[in-house]
Amino acid sequence: ETNKKAMPYLNKAIELQPKNAEVYFERGKLYRYLGDKENALKDLTRAVDLNPHYAEAYFERGELNEYYIKDSEKAIEDYSQAITVNPKFYRAYAGRARLYEKAGNYEAAIADQSRLMVKDYGYWISAYLNRAKLYDFTGQFDKAIEDYRNLVEDQGYRAKVSVYVKMLPVYLKAGKY
């Protein structure tokens, strides 16, 4: 309800500043939140048209395309554009990796997961686990085991147990038991 109350203010802001990409971006996010995917897409597209260097708007439109419109190709294009604009936009790599994996493009998914394995990305542990899973799935067992070992070396006791549980089937598949 509170979010709906913001709409008249955003409409007025657009009326006063029709070339302000950020206002279109915010209204696009609100439309998405309210379930109006057509207007969300229109406003997010307007935001990137007004500011082609607006990485966050490409990302938001990518999520809209992925989750609401169900157009993986357009979502990958938007995530890729967000990365082009900001090569450290880690959430865009994560989104693109997810879609590459879903499409069966495992090497591209592995490449994007590899880019996420930096400490300043808050989910780098998930990136290691996801890449290890992809290596396992593609039969690259030694690389999967290496990723699991790196996690074990870097994590505390509780995480080690979880990683060992995930690593065991890979060891068995690789014939290293």
PAKOLTI-502448 format. One record per residue (C-alpha): residue in three letters; chain; z, y, x. Coordinates in Angstrom, 2 decimals, decimal comma, always signed. Layout:
N
SITE   rest   kette        zz        yy        xx
SITE    ALA       A         Z         Y         X
...
This chain:
177
SITE   rest   kette        zz        yy        xx
SITE    GLU       A     +0,00     +0,00     +0,00
SITE    THR       A     +0,89     +2,41     +2,80
SITE    ASN       A     -2,44     +1,69     +4,50
SITE    LYS       A     -4,39     +2,49     +1,32
SITE    LYS       A     -2,73     +5,91     +1,29
SITE    ALA       A     -4,32     +6,66     +4,66
SITE    MET       A     -7,87     +6,42     +3,29
SITE    PRO       A     -8,07     +9,94     +1,75
SITE    TYR       A     -6,87    +11,43     +5,04
SITE    LEU       A     -9,49     +9,52     +7,01
SITE    ASN       A    -12,17    +10,55     +4,52
SITE    LYS       A    -11,13    +14,19     +4,90
SITE    ALA       A    -11,11    +13,87     +8,70
SITE    ILE       A    -14,68    +12,53     +8,58
SITE    GLU       A    -15,68    +15,39     +6,29
SITE    LEU       A    -14,24    +17,88     +8,79
SITE    GLN       A    -15,46    +16,06    +11,93
SITE    PRO       A    -18,51    +13,95    +11,01
SITE    LYS       A    -19,33    +13,26    +14,67
SITE    ASN       A    -15,88    +11,98    +15,64
SITE    ALA       A    -16,28     +8,32    +16,60
SITE    GLU       A    -12,54     +7,69    +16,63
SITE    VAL       A    -12,13     +8,62    +12,97
SITE    TYR       A    -14,93     +6,24    +11,96
SITE    PHE       A    -13,30     +3,58    +14,13
SITE    GLU       A     -9,93     +4,04    +12,41
SITE    ARG       A    -11,46     +4,03     +8,95
SITE    GLY       A    -13,51     +0,94     +9,87
SITE    LYS       A    -10,33     -0,85    +10,90
SITE    LEU       A     -8,70     +0,17     +7,63
SITE    TYR       A    -11,67     -1,07     +5,62
SITE    ARG       A    -11,44     -4,37     +7,50
SITE    TYR       A     -7,73     -4,61     +6,76
SITE    LEU       A     -8,44     -3,93     +3,08
SITE    GLY       A    -11,11     -6,66     +3,00
SITE    ASP       A    -14,11     -4,34     +2,62
SITE    LYS       A    -16,25     -5,85     +5,35
SITE    GLU       A    -19,44     -3,96     +4,42
SITE    ASN       A    -17,85     -0,53     +4,82
SITE    ALA       A    -15,93     -1,73     +7,87
SITE    LEU       A    -19,19     -2,78     +9,51
SITE    LYS       A    -20,84     +0,51     +8,54
SITE    ASP       A    -18,02     +2,62    +10,02
SITE    LEU       A    -17,63     +0,57    +13,19
SITE    THR       A    -21,38     +0,77    +13,73
SITE    ARG       A    -21,24     +4,53    +13,20
SITE    ALA       A    -18,43     +4,73    +15,77
SITE    VAL       A    -20,50     +3,00    +18,47
SITE    ASP       A    -23,58     +4,99    +17,50
SITE    LEU       A    -21,62     +8,20    +18,04
SITE    ASN       A    -19,98     +6,92    +21,23
SITE    PRO       A    -21,89     +4,07    +22,94
SITE    HIS       A    -19,05     +3,79    +25,49
SITE    TYR       A    -16,41     +2,95    +22,88
SITE    ALA       A    -15,41     -0,55    +24,05
SITE    GLU       A    -12,64     -0,91    +21,48
SITE    ALA       A    -15,10     -0,24    +18,64
SITE    TYR       A    -17,50     -2,92    +19,92
SITE    PHE       A    -14,58     -5,32    +20,16
SITE    GLU       A    -13,35     -4,52    +16,65
SITE    ARG       A    -16,87     -4,97    +15,28
SITE    GLY       A    -17,09     -8,24    +17,21
SITE    GLU       A    -13,95     -9,50    +15,52
SITE    LEU       A    -15,30     -8,38    +12,15
SITE    ASN       A    -18,52    -10,29    +12,83
SITE    GLU       A    -16,64    -13,35    +14,06
SITE    TYR       A    -13,90    -13,70    +11,47
SITE    TYR       A    -15,14    -11,97     +8,33
SITE    ILE       A    -18,94    -11,89     +8,42
SITE    LYS       A    -19,17    -15,22    +10,27
SITE    ASP       A    -22,03    -14,13    +12,53
SITE    SER       A    -21,21    -15,58    +15,94
SITE    GLU       A    -24,35    -14,26    +17,63
SITE    LYS       A    -23,62    -10,66    +16,66
SITE    ALA       A    -19,97    -11,14    +17,61
SITE    ILE       A    -20,99    -12,37    +21,07
SITE    GLU       A    -23,28     -9,34    +21,42
SITE    ASP       A    -20,44     -6,99    +20,49
SITE    TYR       A    -17,94     -8,69    +22,82
SITE    SER       A    -20,54     -8,56    +25,60
SITE    GLN       A    -21,15     -4,86    +24,99
SITE    ALA       A    -17,40     -4,18    +25,08
SITE    ILE       A    -17,30     -5,97    +28,46
SITE    THR       A    -20,30     -3,98    +29,73
SITE    VAL       A    -18,54     -0,75    +28,82
SITE    ASN       A    -15,16     -1,92    +30,17
SITE    PRO       A    -15,30     -4,93    +32,54
SITE    LYS       A    -11,49     -5,28    +32,28
SITE    PHE       A    -11,50     -5,64    +28,49
SITE    TYR       A     -9,86     -9,05    +28,63
SITE    ARG       A     -9,60     -9,57    +24,86
SITE    ALA       A    -13,41     -9,33    +24,67
SITE    TYR       A    -13,74    -12,10    +27,29
SITE    ALA       A    -11,31    -14,21    +25,24
SITE    GLY       A    -13,31    -13,67    +22,05
SITE    ARG       A    -16,59    -14,44    +23,73
SITE    ALA       A    -15,17    -17,53    +25,43
SITE    ARG       A    -13,91    -18,81    +22,09
SITE    LEU       A    -17,38    -18,42    +20,55
SITE    TYR       A    -19,16    -19,91    +23,55
SITE    GLU       A    -16,91    -22,95    +23,31
SITE    LYS       A    -17,52    -23,23    +19,57
SITE    ALA       A    -21,29    -23,12    +20,20
SITE    GLY       A    -21,07    -25,81    +22,89
SITE    ASN       A    -21,88    -23,42    +25,74
SITE    TYR       A    -19,04    -24,78    +27,85
SITE    GLU       A    -20,13    -23,36    +31,20
SITE    ALA       A    -20,21    -19,83    +29,77
SITE    ALA       A    -16,81    -20,44    +28,14
SITE    ILE       A    -15,42    -21,64    +31,47
SITE    ALA       A    -16,82    -18,54    +33,20
SITE    ASP       A    -15,14    -16,24    +30,69
SITE    GLN       A    -11,85    -18,14    +30,84
SITE    SER       A    -12,01    -17,75    +34,64
SITE    ARG       A    -12,27    -13,97    +34,23
SITE    LEU       A     -9,08    -14,04    +32,14
SITE    MET       A     -7,02    -15,63    +34,89
SITE    VAL       A     -5,54    -12,41    +36,17
SITE    LYS       A     -1,88    -11,54    +35,93
SITE    ASP       A     -2,47     -8,20    +34,22
SITE    TYR       A     -3,97    -10,06    +31,24
SITE    GLY       A     -0,99    -11,04    +29,11
SITE    TYR       A     -2,41    -14,44    +28,19
SITE    TRP       A     -3,50    -15,69    +31,60
SITE    ILE       A     -1,46    -18,86    +31,14
SITE    SER       A     -3,48    -19,64    +28,00
SITE    ALA       A     -6,64    -18,98    +30,00
SITE    TYR       A     -5,59    -21,62    +32,56
SITE    LEU       A     -4,81    -24,08    +29,77
SITE    ASN       A     -8,08    -23,35    +27,96
SITE    ARG       A    -10,14    -23,67    +31,11
SITE    ALA       A     -8,39    -26,92    +32,03
SITE    LYS       A     -9,19    -28,23    +28,53
SITE    LEU       A    -12,85    -27,25    +28,97
SITE    TYR       A    -13,02    -28,87    +32,38
SITE    ASP       A    -11,50    -32,02    +30,89
SITE    PHE       A    -13,95    -31,97    +27,97
SITE    THR       A    -16,94    -31,60    +30,32
SITE    GLY       A    -15,74    -34,39    +32,61
SITE    GLN       A    -14,69    -32,09    +35,46
SITE    PHE       A    -11,35    -33,83    +35,78
SITE    ASP       A    -10,50    -32,71    +39,32
SITE    LYS       A    -10,93    -29,06    +38,32
SITE    ALA       A     -8,81    -29,61    +35,19
SITE    ILE       A     -6,07    -31,20    +37,28
SITE    GLU       A     -6,25    -28,30    +39,76
SITE    ASP       A     -5,74    -25,78    +36,94
SITE    TYR       A     -2,77    -27,75    +35,61
SITE    ARG       A     -1,27    -27,97    +39,11
SITE    ASN       A     -1,66    -24,21    +39,59
SITE    LEU       A     +0,24    -23,65    +36,36
SITE    VAL       A     +3,00    -26,05    +37,37
SITE    GLU       A     +3,45    -24,23    +40,67
SITE    ASP       A     +3,67    -20,87    +38,92
SITE    GLN       A     +5,81    -21,68    +35,88
SITE    GLY       A     +9,43    -22,48    +35,19
SITE    TYR       A    +10,89    -25,88    +34,33
SITE    ARG       A    +10,14    -25,87    +30,58
SITE    ALA       A     +6,53    -24,89    +31,11
SITE    LYS       A     +6,18    -27,60    +33,75
SITE    VAL       A     +7,09    -30,30    +31,26
SITE    SER       A     +4,50    -29,00    +28,80
SITE    VAL       A     +1,82    -28,83    +31,48
SITE    TYR       A     +2,61    -32,35    +32,73
SITE    VAL       A     +2,22    -33,66    +29,19
SITE    LYS       A     -1,22    -32,01    +28,97
SITE    MET       A     -2,19    -33,18    +32,47
SITE    LEU       A     -1,39    -36,89    +31,98
SITE    PRO       A     -4,46    -37,81    +29,87
SITE    VAL       A     -6,72    -36,05    +32,38
SITE    TYR       A     -5,20    -38,07    +35,22
SITE    LEU       A     -5,84    -41,24    +33,25
SITE    LYS       A     -9,47    -40,30    +32,52
SITE    ALA       A    -10,00    -39,43    +36,19
SITE    GLY       A     -8,53    -42,78    +37,23
SITE    LYS       A     -5,72    -41,08    +39,17
SITE    TYR       A     -2,59    -42,82    +37,97
